[in-house]
C-alpha cells in the first residue's frame, strides 16, 4: 500500500482482499474462464482507463504475467500521453 500511495497518491485501504497461495503447483483456470473474461472486457469497453492485469486474467505463469503487465503499462503510458 505504501507504493500505491507514493506512486498514485492513493491512501485508502482496500474494502476486500483475498490471497490465494498455490504451493508447489501452477493454478488452472476453471471451465468457462475465457468466456467470462470476454464478458468482463465487453462490459468495460466504455471505460478504457480501467485496465485489468494479473494472473487472474491473462495467463497463470510468470512469463504470461510479466508480458500482460508490460502491455498494461504501455496502455497506461499511452493514455497519459493522450491527456496532455
N, C-alpha and C positions, 0 to 999 in steps of 0.2 A: 504494500500500500504506500510505502514511503516513495518508491519510484514513481508511482502513478501521480502522487501529489506533486512531486518535484517536476516531472515532465509536463503534466497536463493541468496542474492546479486543482485537481480533484481530491478533496479530503474526506468525502463521505465514505462510510463503511458500507459494504455490500449488504443487501437485505437477506441474501441467501448464498451459502457456499456449500458445495458438495464436492468432495475429493474421492476419486476412485484410484486405488492402488492395485496394480496388476503385477504381483511379484512373480518373476520367472516366467512371464508369458507376455505375448502381444495380444491385446484385446481384439475382438472381432465385432464388426457391425452386426446388428440384428437384421433379419429379413425385412426388406422394405426401406432400408436406410436411404438408398438413392432416391426413391420416390418422395420420401419425407423431406430430403434436402432440396429437391427441386421445388416442392411446395413452399418451403421456407423462403427460398430465393425469390420465387414468384411474388410472395406476399411482401417482400422487402424491395421490390423493383422501384417503387416510388420514393424510396429513401436511400439514394445512392451513397450517402455519407455514413450509413450504418453498414459496417463490414464485419463479416464473420471469419474467424480463422481458428486453427487448433485441431487437434486430432479427433475431436467430436464431429468434425465436418468434412475435412478434405484429406484424409489419409492418416492411418494409425501409426505408421513407423516414423522414426525421427527424420529421415530424409524427406518424407512427404510433408511433415510439419514444417520443416525449415523452408522447403520450396513454397508452400502455401503462405507462410508468414512473410517471405520475401515478396511474393506477389501482392499481398495485402499492403505491405509497406510502400510498394510502388504506387498502388492506388491512392493511398493517403497522401503521398508526396504530390501526385498529380492533382488531387483535389485541392490541396493547399496552394499550389501554384496557380490554379484557375481562380482562386478567390482574390488574388492580388493583381 
